[in-house]
C-alpha cells in the first residue's frame, strides 16, 4: 500500500513539474500557442510514459 502511495505522489509531483515548465512558456508575449504546441505534445507523451511505466508495466 505504501508503495502505491509513494508511486502516485512521485508521479503527481513530476507531472506537476512538467506541466509547470510547459505553461511557463505561454507566459511570454513573444511566444505564441503554435510555438509551444510541440512542447505540450512532448510533455503529454512524457507524462503518459511515466504513468504507464509506474502503474501498468509490471514485467
Predicted model as a PDB file, atoms N, CA, C, CB and O in Angstrom, pLDDT in the B-factor column:
MODEL        1                                                                  
ATOM      1  N   UNK A   1       0.817  -1.195   0.000  1.00 84.00           N  
ATOM      2  CA  UNK A   1       0.000   0.000   0.000  1.00 84.00           C  
ATOM      3  C   UNK A   1       0.862   1.261   0.000  1.00 84.00           C  
ATOM      4  CB  UNK A   1      -0.930  -0.003   1.200  1.00 84.00           C  
ATOM      5  O   UNK A   1       0.573   2.225  -0.710  1.00 84.00           O  
ATOM      6  N   UNK A   2       1.918   1.240   0.804  1.00 84.00           N  
ATOM      7  CA  UNK A   2       2.805   2.394   0.866  1.00 84.00           C  
ATOM      8  C   UNK A   2       3.526   2.605  -0.466  1.00 84.00           C  
ATOM      9  CB  UNK A   2       3.823   2.220   1.996  1.00 84.00           C  
ATOM     10  O   UNK A   2       3.797   3.740  -0.860  1.00 84.00           O  
ATOM     11  N   UNK A   3       3.832   1.507  -1.153  1.00 84.00           N  
ATOM     12  CA  UNK A   3       4.489   1.600  -2.452  1.00 84.00           C  
ATOM     13  C   UNK A   3       3.598   2.314  -3.466  1.00 84.00           C  
ATOM     14  CB  UNK A   3       4.858   0.205  -2.963  1.00 84.00           C  
ATOM     15  O   UNK A   3       4.085   3.120  -4.258  1.00 84.00           O  
ATOM     16  N   UNK A   4       2.297   2.023  -3.447  1.00 85.00           N  
ATOM     17  CA  UNK A   4       1.368   2.673  -4.372  1.00 85.00           C  
ATOM     18  C   UNK A   4       1.217   4.154  -4.059  1.00 85.00           C  
ATOM     19  CB  UNK A   4       0.004   1.990  -4.322  1.00 85.00           C  
ATOM     20  O   UNK A   4       1.117   4.977  -4.969  1.00 85.00           O  
ATOM     21  N   UNK A   5       1.201   4.494  -2.777  1.00 90.00           N  
ATOM     22  CA  UNK A   5       1.073   5.899  -2.385  1.00 90.00           C  
ATOM     23  C   UNK A   5       2.294   6.691  -2.821  1.00 90.00           C  
ATOM     24  CB  UNK A   5       0.877   6.023  -0.867  1.00 90.00           C  
ATOM     25  O   UNK A   5       2.158   7.785  -3.369  1.00 90.00           O  
ATOM     26  N   UNK A   6       3.490   6.153  -2.584  1.00 90.00           N  
ATOM     27  CA  UNK A   6       4.702   6.871  -2.977  1.00 90.00           C  
ATOM     28  C   UNK A   6       4.832   6.957  -4.495  1.00 90.00           C  
ATOM     29  CB  UNK A   6       5.936   6.190  -2.385  1.00 90.00           C  
ATOM     30  O   UNK A   6       5.322   7.960  -5.015  1.00 90.00           O  
ATOM     31  N   UNK A   7       4.398   5.915  -5.213  1.00 88.00           N  
ATOM     32  CA  UNK A   7       4.427   5.964  -6.677  1.00 88.00           C  
ATOM     33  C   UNK A   7       3.478   7.029  -7.188  1.00 88.00           C  
ATOM     34  CB  UNK A   7       4.064   4.598  -7.278  1.00 88.00           C  
ATOM     35  O   UNK A   7       3.829   7.789  -8.091  1.00 88.00           O  
ATOM     36  N   UNK A   8       2.273   7.097  -6.623  1.00 89.00           N  
ATOM     37  CA  UNK A   8       1.308   8.101  -7.039  1.00 89.00           C  
ATOM     38  C   UNK A   8       1.802   9.508  -6.709  1.00 89.00           C  
ATOM     39  CB  UNK A   8      -0.041   7.846  -6.374  1.00 89.00           C  
ATOM     40  O   UNK A   8       1.689  10.415  -7.534  1.00 89.00           O  
ATOM     41  N   UNK A   9       2.348   9.691  -5.508  1.00 92.00           N  
ATOM     42  CA  UNK A   9       2.835  11.010  -5.102  1.00 92.00           C  
ATOM     43  C   UNK A   9       4.006  11.457  -5.978  1.00 92.00           C  
ATOM     44  CB  UNK A   9       3.257  10.993  -3.626  1.00 92.00           C  
ATOM     45  O   UNK A   9       4.058  12.613  -6.398  1.00 92.00           O  
ATOM     46  N   UNK A  10       4.933  10.561  -6.250  1.00 90.00           N  
ATOM     47  CA  UNK A  10       6.063  10.905  -7.115  1.00 90.00           C  
ATOM     48  C   UNK A  10       5.629  11.225  -8.527  1.00 90.00           C  
ATOM     49  CB  UNK A  10       7.062   9.777  -7.140  1.00 90.00           C  
ATOM     50  O   UNK A  10       6.140  12.165  -9.135  1.00 90.00           O  
ATOM     51  N   UNK A  11       4.688  10.454  -9.061  1.00 89.00           N  
ATOM     52  CA  UNK A  11       4.182  10.720 -10.409  1.00 89.00           C  
ATOM     53  C   UNK A  11       3.439  12.046 -10.462  1.00 89.00           C  
ATOM     54  CB  UNK A  11       3.263   9.586 -10.870  1.00 89.00           C  
ATOM     55  O   UNK A  11       3.573  12.797 -11.428  1.00 89.00           O  
ATOM     56  N   UNK A  12       2.658  12.336  -9.431  1.00 92.00           N  
ATOM     57  CA  UNK A  12       1.908  13.600  -9.399  1.00 92.00           C  
ATOM     58  C   UNK A  12       2.849  14.801  -9.321  1.00 92.00           C  
ATOM     59  CB  UNK A  12       0.937  13.616  -8.204  1.00 92.00           C  
ATOM     60  O   UNK A  12       2.634  15.804 -10.002  1.00 92.00           O  
ATOM     61  N   UNK A  13       3.879  14.705  -8.502  1.00 93.00           N  
ATOM     62  CA  UNK A  13       4.834  15.817  -8.395  1.00 93.00           C  
ATOM     63  C   UNK A  13       5.623  16.010  -9.691  1.00 93.00           C  
ATOM     64  CB  UNK A  13       5.802  15.575  -7.227  1.00 93.00           C  
ATOM     65  O   UNK A  13       5.848  17.142 -10.118  1.00 93.00           O  
ATOM     66  N   UNK A  14       6.038  14.918 -10.312  1.00 90.00           N  
ATOM     67  CA  UNK A  14       6.771  15.028 -11.577  1.00 90.00           C  
ATOM     68  C   UNK A  14       5.879  15.587 -12.674  1.00 90.00           C  
ATOM     69  CB  UNK A  14       7.327  13.663 -11.999  1.00 90.00           C  
ATOM     70  O   UNK A  14       6.329  16.406 -13.476  1.00 90.00           O  
ATOM     71  N   UNK A  15       4.617  15.156 -12.722  1.00 89.00           N  
ATOM     72  CA  UNK A  15       3.686  15.677 -13.717  1.00 89.00           C  
ATOM     73  C   UNK A  15       3.421  17.165 -13.486  1.00 89.00           C  
ATOM     74  CB  UNK A  15       2.368  14.890 -13.681  1.00 89.00           C  
ATOM     75  O   UNK A  15       3.356  17.938 -14.441  1.00 89.00           O  
ATOM     76  N   UNK A  16       3.269  17.567 -12.229  1.00 92.00           N  
ATOM     77  CA  UNK A  16       3.064  18.984 -11.928  1.00 92.00           C  
ATOM     78  C   UNK A  16       4.275  19.818 -12.353  1.00 92.00           C  
ATOM     79  CB  UNK A  16       2.791  19.176 -10.427  1.00 92.00           C  
ATOM     80  O   UNK A  16       4.119  20.925 -12.868  1.00 92.00           O  
ATOM     81  N   UNK A  17       5.462  19.291 -12.141  1.00 90.00           N  
ATOM     82  CA  UNK A  17       6.675  19.998 -12.561  1.00 90.00           C  
ATOM     83  C   UNK A  17       6.720  20.153 -14.083  1.00 90.00           C  
ATOM     84  CB  UNK A  17       7.929  19.252 -12.068  1.00 90.00           C  
ATOM     85  O   UNK A  17       7.022  21.234 -14.587  1.00 90.00           O  
ATOM     86  N   UNK A  18       6.419  19.073 -14.816  1.00 85.00           N  
ATOM     87  CA  UNK A  18       6.459  19.140 -16.275  1.00 85.00           C  
ATOM     88  C   UNK A  18       5.375  20.068 -16.826  1.00 85.00           C  
ATOM     89  CB  UNK A  18       6.300  17.741 -16.870  1.00 85.00           C  
ATOM     90  O   UNK A  18       5.621  20.799 -17.785  1.00 85.00           O  
ATOM     91  N   UNK A  19       4.192  20.048 -16.238  1.00 85.00           N  
ATOM     92  CA  UNK A  19       3.124  20.943 -16.675  1.00 85.00           C  
ATOM     93  C   UNK A  19       3.498  22.387 -16.358  1.00 85.00           C  
ATOM     94  CB  UNK A  19       1.784  20.569 -16.000  1.00 85.00           C  
ATOM     95  O   UNK A  19       3.210  23.288 -17.145  1.00 85.00           O  
ATOM     96  N   UNK A  20       4.131  22.611 -15.222  1.00 86.00           N  
ATOM     97  CA  UNK A  20       4.596  23.957 -14.882  1.00 86.00           C  
ATOM     98  C   UNK A  20       5.637  24.467 -15.857  1.00 86.00           C  
ATOM     99  CB  UNK A  20       5.164  23.975 -13.484  1.00 86.00           C  
ATOM    100  O   UNK A  20       5.624  25.643 -16.221  1.00 86.00           O  
ATOM    101  N   UNK A  21       6.540  23.597 -16.284  1.00 82.00           N  
ATOM    102  CA  UNK A  21       7.521  24.008 -17.286  1.00 82.00           C  
ATOM    103  C   UNK A  21       6.852  24.379 -18.605  1.00 82.00           C  
ATOM    104  CB  UNK A  21       8.541  22.896 -17.514  1.00 82.00           C  
ATOM    105  O   UNK A  21       7.225  25.367 -19.238  1.00 82.00           O  
ATOM    106  N   UNK A  22       5.874  23.596 -19.015  1.00 78.00           N  
ATOM    107  CA  UNK A  22       5.202  23.861 -20.285  1.00 78.00           C  
ATOM    108  C   UNK A  22       4.378  25.141 -20.217  1.00 78.00           C  
ATOM    109  CB  UNK A  22       4.307  22.682 -20.668  1.00 78.00           C  
ATOM    110  O   UNK A  22       4.341  25.899 -21.186  1.00 78.00           O  
ATOM    111  N   UNK A  23       3.722  25.394 -19.097  1.00 80.00           N  
ATOM    112  CA  UNK A  23       2.887  26.601 -19.014  1.00 80.00           C  
ATOM    113  C   UNK A  23       3.718  27.865 -18.833  1.00 80.00           C  
ATOM    114  CB  UNK A  23       1.897  26.474 -17.864  1.00 80.00           C  
ATOM    115  O   UNK A  23       3.243  28.960 -19.135  1.00 80.00           O  
ATOM    116  N   UNK A  24       4.932  27.737 -18.351  1.00 81.00           N  
ATOM    117  CA  UNK A  24       5.798  28.908 -18.219  1.00 81.00           C  
ATOM    118  C   UNK A  24       6.102  29.508 -19.586  1.00 81.00           C  
ATOM    119  CB  UNK A  24       7.103  28.536 -17.501  1.00 81.00           C  
ATOM    120  O   UNK A  24       6.246  30.724 -19.711  1.00 81.00           O  
ATOM    121  N   UNK A  25       6.202  28.669 -20.606  1.00 74.00           N  
ATOM    122  CA  UNK A  25       6.492  29.177 -21.945  1.00 74.00           C  
ATOM    123  C   UNK A  25       5.366  30.028 -22.506  1.00 74.00           C  
ATOM    124  CB  UNK A  25       6.768  28.030 -22.880  1.00 74.00           C  
ATOM    125  O   UNK A  25       5.626  30.929 -23.304  1.00 74.00           O  
ATOM    126  N   UNK A  26       4.126  29.772 -22.115  1.00 73.00           N  
ATOM    127  CA  UNK A  26       2.994  30.521 -22.668  1.00 73.00           C  
ATOM    128  C   UNK A  26       2.857  31.891 -22.042  1.00 73.00           C  
ATOM    129  CB  UNK A  26       1.711  29.748 -22.477  1.00 73.00           C  
ATOM    130  O   UNK A  26       2.071  32.705 -22.528  1.00 73.00           O  
ATOM    131  N   UNK A  27       3.593  32.174 -20.981  1.00 75.00           N  
ATOM    132  CA  UNK A  27       3.532  33.484 -20.331  1.00 75.00           C  
ATOM    133  C   UNK A  27       4.221  34.578 -21.143  1.00 75.00           C  
ATOM    134  CB  UNK A  27       4.159  33.404 -18.956  1.00 75.00           C  
ATOM    135  O   UNK A  27       3.908  35.757 -20.980  1.00 75.00           O  
ATOM    136  N   UNK A  28       5.129  34.210 -21.992  1.00 74.00           N  
ATOM    137  CA  UNK A  28       5.863  35.195 -22.774  1.00 74.00           C  
ATOM    138  C   UNK A  28       4.976  35.732 -23.892  1.00 74.00           C  
ATOM    139  CB  UNK A  28       7.156  34.583 -23.353  1.00 74.00           C  
ATOM    140  O   UNK A  28       4.248  34.979 -24.539  1.00 74.00           O  
ATOM    141  N   UNK A  29       5.047  37.039 -24.108  1.00 77.00           N  
ATOM    142  CA  UNK A  29       4.240  37.651 -25.160  1.00 77.00           C  
ATOM    143  C   UNK A  29       4.822  37.404 -26.544  1.00 77.00           C  
ATOM    144  CB  UNK A  29       4.113  39.141 -24.917  1.00 77.00           C  
ATOM    145  O   UNK A  29       4.130  37.565 -27.549  1.00 77.00           O  
ATOM    146  N   UNK A  30       6.088  37.013 -26.601  1.00 84.00           N  
ATOM    147  CA  UNK A  30       6.736  36.793 -27.898  1.00 84.00           C  
ATOM    148  C   UNK A  30       6.571  35.358 -28.402  1.00 84.00           C  
ATOM    149  CB  UNK A  30       8.212  37.127 -27.799  1.00 84.00           C  
ATOM    150  O   UNK A  30       6.902  35.061 -29.550  1.00 84.00           O  
ATOM    151  N   UNK A  31       6.067  34.485 -27.559  1.00 82.00           N  
ATOM    152  CA  UNK A  31       5.897  33.087 -27.938  1.00 82.00           C  
ATOM    153  C   UNK A  31       4.406  32.811 -28.050  1.00 82.00           C  
ATOM    154  CB  UNK A  31       6.575  32.125 -26.907  1.00 82.00           C  
ATOM    155  O   UNK A  31       3.661  33.017 -27.092  1.00 82.00           O  
ATOM    156  N   UNK A  32       3.967  32.346 -29.217  1.00 80.00           N  
ATOM    157  CA  UNK A  32       2.561  32.044 -29.440  1.00 80.00           C  
ATOM    158  C   UNK A  32       2.230  30.598 -29.132  1.00 80.00           C  
ATOM    159  CB  UNK A  32       2.185  32.359 -30.859  1.00 80.00           C  
ATOM    160  O   UNK A  32       3.096  29.802 -28.769  1.00 80.00           O  
ATOM    161  N   UNK A  33       0.940  30.275 -29.286  1.00 80.00           N  
ATOM    162  CA  UNK A  33       0.478  28.917 -28.984  1.00 80.00           C  
ATOM    163  C   UNK A  33       1.114  27.907 -29.913  1.00 80.00           C  
ATOM    164  CB  UNK A  33      -1.042  28.829 -29.087  1.00 80.00           C  
ATOM    165  O   UNK A  33       1.496  26.820 -29.480  1.00 80.00           O  
ATOM    166  N   UNK A  34       1.235  28.252 -31.186  1.00 86.00           N  
ATOM    167  CA  UNK A  34       1.776  27.282 -32.159  1.00 86.00           C  
ATOM    168  C   UNK A  34       3.256  27.026 -31.934  1.00 86.00           C  
ATOM    169  CB  UNK A  34       1.555  27.779 -33.589  1.00 86.00           C  
ATOM    170  O   UNK A  34       3.769  25.981 -32.334  1.00 86.00           O  
ATOM    171  N   UNK A  35       3.945  27.956 -31.304  1.00 85.00           N  
ATOM    172  CA  UNK A  35       5.353  27.742 -30.968  1.00 85.00           C  
ATOM    173  C   UNK A  35       5.515  26.764 -29.808  1.00 85.00           C  
ATOM    174  CB  UNK A  35       6.018  29.070 -30.623  1.00 85.00           C  
ATOM    175  O   UNK A  35       6.516  26.053 -29.721  1.00 85.00           O  
ATOM    176  N   UNK A  36       4.522  26.735 -28.918  1.00 83.00           N  
ATOM    177  CA  UNK A  36       4.604  25.919 -27.713  1.00 83.00           C  
ATOM    178  C   UNK A  36       3.926  24.559 -27.904  1.00 83.00           C  
ATOM    179  CB  UNK A  36       3.972  26.658 -26.538  1.00 83.00           C  
ATOM    180  O   UNK A  36       4.101  23.664 -27.077  1.00 83.00           O  
ATOM    181  N   UNK A  37       3.163  24.397 -28.969  1.00 86.00           N  
ATOM    182  CA  UNK A  37       2.427  23.158 -29.202  1.00 86.00           C  
ATOM    183  C   UNK A  37       3.327  21.909 -29.202  1.00 86.00           C  
ATOM    184  CB  UNK A  37       1.692  23.252 -30.518  1.00 86.00           C  
ATOM    185  O   UNK A  37       2.941  20.905 -28.603  1.00 86.00           O  
ATOM    186  N   UNK A  38       4.497  21.924 -29.840  1.00 89.00           N  
ATOM    187  CA  UNK A  38       5.370  20.731 -29.751  1.00 89.00           C  
ATOM    188  C   UNK A  38       5.807  20.418 -28.320  1.00 89.00           C  
ATOM    189  CB  UNK A  38       6.608  20.928 -30.620  1.00 89.00           C  
ATOM    190  O   UNK A  38       5.983  19.253 -27.964  1.00 89.00           O  
ATOM    191  N   UNK A  39       5.982  21.446 -27.507  1.00 85.00           N  
ATOM    192  CA  UNK A  39       6.359  21.227 -26.105  1.00 85.00           C  
ATOM    193  C   UNK A  39       5.224  20.541 -25.364  1.00 85.00           C  
ATOM    194  CB  UNK A  39       6.721  22.564 -25.413  1.00 85.00           C  
ATOM    195  O   UNK A  39       5.454  19.610 -24.591  1.00 85.00           O  
ATOM    196  N   UNK A  40       3.988  21.003 -25.601  1.00 87.00           N  
ATOM    197  CA  UNK A  40       2.833  20.362 -24.968  1.00 87.00           C  
ATOM    198  C   UNK A  40       2.713  18.905 -25.383  1.00 87.00           C  
ATOM    199  CB  UNK A  40       1.549  21.109 -25.319  1.00 87.00           C  
ATOM    200  O   UNK A  40       2.401  18.048 -24.556  1.00 87.00           O  
ATOM    201  N   UNK A  41       2.955  18.618 -26.650  1.00 91.00           N  
ATOM    202  CA  UNK A  41       2.867  17.243 -27.139  1.00 91.00           C  
ATOM    203  C   UNK A  41       3.929  16.374 -26.480  1.00 91.00           C  
ATOM    204  CB  UNK A  41       3.020  17.201 -28.669  1.00 91.00           C  
ATOM    205  O   UNK A  41       3.634  15.265 -26.034  1.00 91.00           O  
ATOM    206  N   UNK A  42       5.155  16.868 -26.416  1.00 90.00           N  
ATOM    207  CA  UNK A  42       6.229  16.098 -25.776  1.00 90.00           C  
ATOM    208  C   UNK A  42       5.978  15.896 -24.284  1.00 90.00           C  
ATOM    209  CB  UNK A  42       7.568  16.799 -25.980  1.00 90.00           C  
ATOM    210  O   UNK A  42       6.262  14.823 -23.752  1.00 90.00           O  
ATOM    211  N   UNK A  43       5.453  16.906 -23.610  1.00 89.00           N  
ATOM    212  CA  UNK A  43       5.139  16.770 -22.186  1.00 89.00           C  
ATOM    213  C   UNK A  43       4.029  15.742 -21.975  1.00 89.00           C  
ATOM    214  CB  UNK A  43       4.723  18.131 -21.590  1.00 89.00           C  
ATOM    215  O   UNK A  43       4.092  14.952 -21.032  1.00 89.00           O  
ATOM    216  N   UNK A  44       3.023  15.742 -22.835  1.00 90.00           N  
ATOM    217  CA  UNK A  44       1.938  14.764 -22.713  1.00 90.00           C  
ATOM    218  C   UNK A  44       2.468  13.350 -22.918  1.00 90.00           C  
ATOM    219  CB  UNK A  44       0.817  15.065 -23.728  1.00 90.00           C  
ATOM    220  O   UNK A  44       2.083  12.430 -22.197  1.00 90.00           O  
ATOM    221  N   UNK A  45       3.345  13.176 -23.892  1.00 92.00           N  
ATOM    222  CA  UNK A  45       3.928  11.855 -24.137  1.00 92.00           C  
ATOM    223  C   UNK A  45       4.792  11.427 -22.951  1.00 92.00           C  
ATOM    224  CB  UNK A  45       4.767  11.861 -25.438  1.00 92.00           C  
ATOM    225  O   UNK A  45       4.738  10.272 -22.529  1.00 92.00           O  
ATOM    226  N   UNK A  46       5.579  12.343 -22.418  1.00 90.00           N  
ATOM    227  CA  UNK A  46       6.443  12.012 -21.278  1.00 90.00           C  
ATOM    228  C   UNK A  46       5.621  11.648 -20.045  1.00 90.00           C  
ATOM    229  CB  UNK A  46       7.374  13.188 -20.957  1.00 90.00           C  
ATOM    230  O   UNK A  46       5.957  10.700 -19.334  1.00 90.00           O  
ATOM    231  N   UNK A  47       4.547  12.394 -19.786  1.00 89.00           N  
ATOM    232  CA  UNK A  47       3.702  12.100 -18.629  1.00 89.00           C  
ATOM    233  C   UNK A  47       2.995  10.762 -18.819  1.00 89.00           C  
ATOM    234  CB  UNK A  47       2.670  13.226 -18.407  1.00 89.00           C  
ATOM    235  O   UNK A  47       2.902   9.972 -17.879  1.00 89.00           O  
ATOM    236  N   UNK A  48       2.493  10.501 -20.031  1.00 91.00           N  
ATOM    237  CA  UNK A  48       1.842   9.221 -20.301  1.00 91.00           C  
ATOM    238  C   UNK A  48       2.813   8.060 -20.107  1.00 91.00           C  
ATOM    239  CB  UNK A  48       1.274   9.202 -21.725  1.00 91.00           C  
ATOM    240  O   UNK A  48       2.455   7.053 -19.495  1.00 91.00           O  
ATOM    241  N   UNK A  49       4.040   8.187 -20.620  1.00 91.00           N  
ATOM    242  CA  UNK A  49       5.028   7.113 -20.472  1.00 91.00           C  
ATOM    243  C   UNK A  49       5.396   6.903 -19.006  1.00 91.00           C  
ATOM    244  CB  UNK A  49       6.290   7.429 -21.291  1.00 91.00           C  
ATOM    245  O   UNK A  49       5.587   5.767 -18.572  1.00 91.00           O  
ATOM    246  N   UNK A  50       5.497   7.992 -18.239  1.00 88.00           N  
ATOM    247  CA  UNK A  50       5.828   7.884 -16.822  1.00 88.00           C  
ATOM    248  C   UNK A  50       4.719   7.154 -16.066  1.00 88.00           C  
ATOM    249  CB  UNK A  50       6.060   9.277 -16.217  1.00 88.00           C  
ATOM    250  O   UNK A  50       5.002   6.281 -15.246  1.00 88.00           O  
ATOM    251  N   UNK A  51       3.463   7.504 -16.334  1.00 88.00           N  
ATOM    252  CA  UNK A  51       2.340   6.854 -15.660  1.00 88.00           C  
ATOM    253  C   UNK A  51       2.220   5.397 -16.093  1.00 88.00           C  
ATOM    254  CB  UNK A  51       1.030   7.603 -15.950  1.00 88.00           C  
ATOM    255  O   UNK A  51       1.944   4.526 -15.269  1.00 88.00           O  
ATOM    256  N   UNK A  52       2.425   5.131 -17.365  1.00 90.00           N  
ATOM    257  CA  UNK A  52       2.352   3.749 -17.855  1.00 90.00           C  
ATOM    258  C   UNK A  52       3.417   2.875 -17.184  1.00 90.00           C  
ATOM    259  CB  UNK A  52       2.526   3.711 -19.391  1.00 90.00           C  
ATOM    260  O   UNK A  52       3.130   1.762 -16.743  1.00 90.00           O  
ATOM    261  N   UNK A  53       4.633   3.388 -17.114  1.00 88.00           N  
ATOM    262  CA  UNK A  53       5.708   2.599 -16.510  1.00 88.00           C  
ATOM    263  C   UNK A  53       5.495   2.417 -15.009  1.00 88.00           C  
ATOM    264  CB  UNK A  53       7.061   3.267 -16.767  1.00 88.00           C  
ATOM    265  O   UNK A  53       5.825   1.369 -14.454  1.00 88.00           O  
ATOM    266  N   UNK A  54       4.946   3.430 -14.358  1.00 85.00           N  
ATOM    267  CA  UNK A  54       4.782   3.348 -12.910  1.00 85.00           C  
ATOM    268  C   UNK A  54       3.641   2.422 -12.506  1.00 85.00           C  
ATOM    269  CB  UNK A  54       4.544   4.726 -12.340  1.00 85.00           C  
ATOM    270  O   UNK A  54       3.749   1.728 -11.495  1.00 85.00           O  
ATOM    271  N   UNK A  55       2.553   2.394 -13.269  1.00 84.00           N  
ATOM    272  CA  UNK A  55       1.371   1.687 -12.814  1.00 84.00           C  
ATOM    273  C   UNK A  55       1.015   0.450 -13.642  1.00 84.00           C  
ATOM    274  CB  UNK A  55       0.223   2.619 -12.814  1.00 84.00           C  
ATOM    275  O   UNK A  55       0.464  -0.504 -13.092  1.00 84.00           O  
ATOM    276  N   UNK A  56       1.310   0.434 -14.936  1.00 85.00           N  
ATOM    277  CA  UNK A  56       0.817  -0.638 -15.787  1.00 85.00           C  
ATOM    278  C   UNK A  56       1.882  -1.620 -16.248  1.00 85.00           C  
ATOM    279  CB  UNK A  56       0.161  -0.055 -16.969  1.00 85.00           C  
ATOM    280  O   UNK A  56       1.556  -2.768 -16.553  1.00 85.00           O  
ATOM    281  N   UNK A  57       3.132  -1.212 -16.307  1.00 71.00           N  
ATOM    282  CA  UNK A  57       4.205  -2.077 -16.790  1.00 71.00           C  
ATOM    283  C   UNK A  57       4.771  -2.868 -15.619  1.00 71.00           C  
ATOM    284  CB  UNK A  57       5.321  -1.249 -17.488  1.00 71.00           C  
ATOM    285  O   UNK A  57       5.591  -2.359 -14.855  1.00 71.00           O  
ATOM    286  N   UNK A  58       4.334  -4.108 -15.483  1.00 71.00           N  
ATOM    287  CA  UNK A  58       4.756  -4.919 -14.327  1.00 71.00           C  
ATOM    288  C   UNK A  58       5.658  -6.080 -14.734  1.00 71.00           C  
ATOM    289  CB  UNK A  58       3.533  -5.460 -13.591  1.00 71.00           C  
ATOM    290  O   UNK A  58       5.684  -7.099 -14.044  1.00 71.00           O  
ATOM    291  N   UNK A  59       6.386  -5.957 -15.817  1.00 65.00           N  
ATOM    292  CA  UNK A  59       7.291  -7.038 -16.252  1.00 65.00           C  
ATOM    293  C   UNK A  59       8.577  -7.032 -15.468  1.00 65.00           C  
ATOM    294  CB  UNK A  59       7.603  -6.916 -17.736  1.00 65.00           C  
ATOM    295  O   UNK A  59       9.447  -7.870 -15.703  1.00 65.00           O  
TER     296      UNK A  59                                                      
ENDMDL                                                                          
END                                                                             
